[in-house]
Amino acid sequence: MTGSAPGAATDPRWGMPSAGDILWCAFPENKALNPGPKHRPALANTVDDADAPRYRVLVAYGTSQRVGELFSGEFAITAAEAAAYKLSGLSFPMKFNLRERVLLPYTHDWFATPSAAPHGLLPRLGTLHPSLLTRFRAAAVAAGLL
């Protein structure tokens, strides 16, 4: 899926996001690709910079619901992995569903600075810890990304 925001430009203060960033995103709740009613963590899978400084980010859906119940294409970040949890910038254990992803313009329509603002005025909560790459890869294979 691809979201669009005609004429919207990336906030120049944000710079380019990176794959592995956990972003504060108004993930769409339906196929109409309208920003969702609330922001939530989303995992950046890839970043399209073909039209830089207008970026598009392929993000995966994040939820704090039923984190202990993982399905194919999902992986979790929990407080049990202290270093990974801290680097993620998450406030709650979270699972990311790599089967539920969408390509969105990196604009204020879709992304916002989280209230805690751990990285200043950036819509970034944190990043994926290297210790989680094996789980991420397994979920990516199951979701058909690799």
N, C-alpha and C positions, 0 to 999 in steps of 0.2 A: 504494500500500500504506500502511497505517496501523499503527504499533506502538502497543501500549497497556501501561500500567502502572497498574492500578487503585490509586487512593489515593496514588500517588507524587506528590510535590510538587517543584517546581523549587527548587534550592538558592538561598535568598534572597541569598547572596553573589554569585551569578552574574549577576543582573540579566537583562535581555532581550537575547538574541542579535540579530544583524543579518544581513540578506541580504548575502552576500559574505564573511562570516566563514568561516574555515577552522577547523573544530572537531575535537577528538579524540573519536572516536565508535566505539562497538562495533557497527559496521554489520552488520546481519543477513546471514547467509550463505545463508539459505533463506526460503521463503515463509511459514514458521511464525512469523516475526517474533520470534525469540528473539535477545537480544544476541549478536553474534559473539564468538568466543573471544579475539580480540585487538582492541585499539583501533587505529584508522587515521585519517588525515585524511579529512574529509568536508566538502564545500562547502555551506554554507547557501544555499539558493535563495530560500526565503520563510520567514517566521516568522508563525505564527498566534497572535495575542494575545487572541483572543475570551474566553478564560478566565483572563486575567492575574490573578495572577502565575504561573499554570500555562501554560507556553508549549509549542507544538509547532513543530518545525522540519522543513521539507522539505529533506533533505540528499541530495547526489549522491555516489556512490561514488568514492573516490580510491585509486589504486594507483601504486606505483613500478615495476611490471613493464611492460616493453615500451613505455616512454614515447615512443620514437621512432616507434612504429607507431600512428598515430591512425586511428580509425574514425569514422563518422558519429555526431555527438552528443558527441564527445570533444574536449577541448582540454588542452594541457599547460602547466605552469609549470616552466621549467628555469633553471639557473644562467646561461645565456646572456643572460637578461634580468635583470641584476643587481638593479635596484631592485625589480622585481616579485617576484623570488625572495626577497629580503630581507624585504619586507613580508609575504609569505605565511607566514613562520615555518617553512617546510619544511626538513627536514634532507637530503632527497633530491629530485631531479626527480620530478614527480608529474603524472599525468594524471587528469582527472575525467571520469566518464562521466555525462552528463546524461540518458541513457536509463535509467540504473540509479539510481533515487532512491526514497526512502521518507520518509514523514511519521512522525516520532518524537517522543515526549514529551521535553522538555528536562530530564531527570532523571539521577540517578547510575546508574540502570540502563543508560542508553545513552551517557552522556557522562562524561568524566573529565578531571582535570587532567593534562596531559602531564608527563613526568618533568622536562623542562627548565623547565617552568612560566614561559614568557616573559611571561605576563600575570598573575602571581600565582596565585591559586587558581582561576582561570577555565579552562574546557575549551577555550580559544581558543588556536590556534597563531599566527594572523595573519589577514590579510585579503587580498582580491583587489585587486590594483593597478589603477588606472584604465586603464593602457595595455593591459590584457588584456580590456577590455570588448568590443572588436570580435570577438575570438575566442570569448569567452563567448557573445555574441549569436548568432554563426554556429552554435555547438554547440547552443544553446537552440532555434533555429529547426529544426535537423535533428532534434532530439529531440521536437519538437512542443510545446515550452513557450511559444513566442511565435508 
